[in-house]
């Protein structure tokens, strides 16, 4: 079980840290800064779209303008885990 858990750890490189930042934090920063504009854009697209399915897609994409606190918290946990594991000796 411990070996399976250890395999989930991000790799020991700074590319892993960059990936964590780009995947978990950057979208939330964009949503915090331009969330209202993103929502208005997709509402406008949905209102002017005659196709029902594409309208539903636009309505679903509206959520991109909302900050996901789960992503922020999970990203913080991964960054803490990354630096905690960086200090350990890989032979242990």
N, C-alpha and C positions, 0 to 999 in steps of 0.2 A: 504493500500500500504506500509506504514512504517513497519507494522508487517511482511509482506512478505519479505521486504528488510532485516530486522533484523534477519530473520531465515537463511539467507545466511552467516551470520557471523561465522567464525571458532569458535569452542567451546572454553571455557575459561580454557584451560589446555595447558601445555607445549607440550603435544603430538600433538596438532594442529600445533604448531610452528615447531616441528620436521617433521611433514607431509608436511608442506609448503616447508621447506628446502629440504627434500628428493625428492619431486615431481617437484619442479620448479627450484631449483638451482643446485642440484647434477648432473642431466643429462647435464646441460649446461656447468658445469665445466669439466665433462668428454669429452664433445664435443670440448671444447676449447683446452684441453690438448692432446687428442688423435684423433682429428677429421680426420686428413689425413690418419691415419692408419685404422680407421673405414671405410672411403670411399674406400681405396684401397682393403680392405678385401671384401667388398660387390661387387666391380667391378670385382675382381678376381672370386668370386663365380658366378656372372652373366655371365661372359665370358665362364666359364666351364660348365654351366648348359644347358643340351639339352632341358629341358621342358620349353616351352614358358611362361607359367603362373608363374612358379617359378622364371624364369629370371626377369620377371616384378616385382615380390615381392622383389628380391634382389636390383633391381634398385631403387625401392621406399625406401628401407631401407638405401640406401646411405645417405638420408637426416638426418639420426641420427648423422652424423659427422659434421653437421652444427649447429652453435649456433643460437638459436631462441631468438631474442631480445624481442619478445612478451612475452615469458615465463619469462624472467628475469624481465621485467617491471611489469608484472602482479604479480610475486612473491614479488617484493618490495612493491607494493601496498597492498598486503595481509599482509605482515609483519607489515607495518605501521598501517594498520587497526587493526591488532591483538593487538599491543601495545596501540593504542588509546583506544580501547574497554576495555583493561585490567584495565585501570585506572578509568573507570566509575563504579559507584555503581550499582550492578545488580538489585536493587529494583527500579531504576529510570525508 
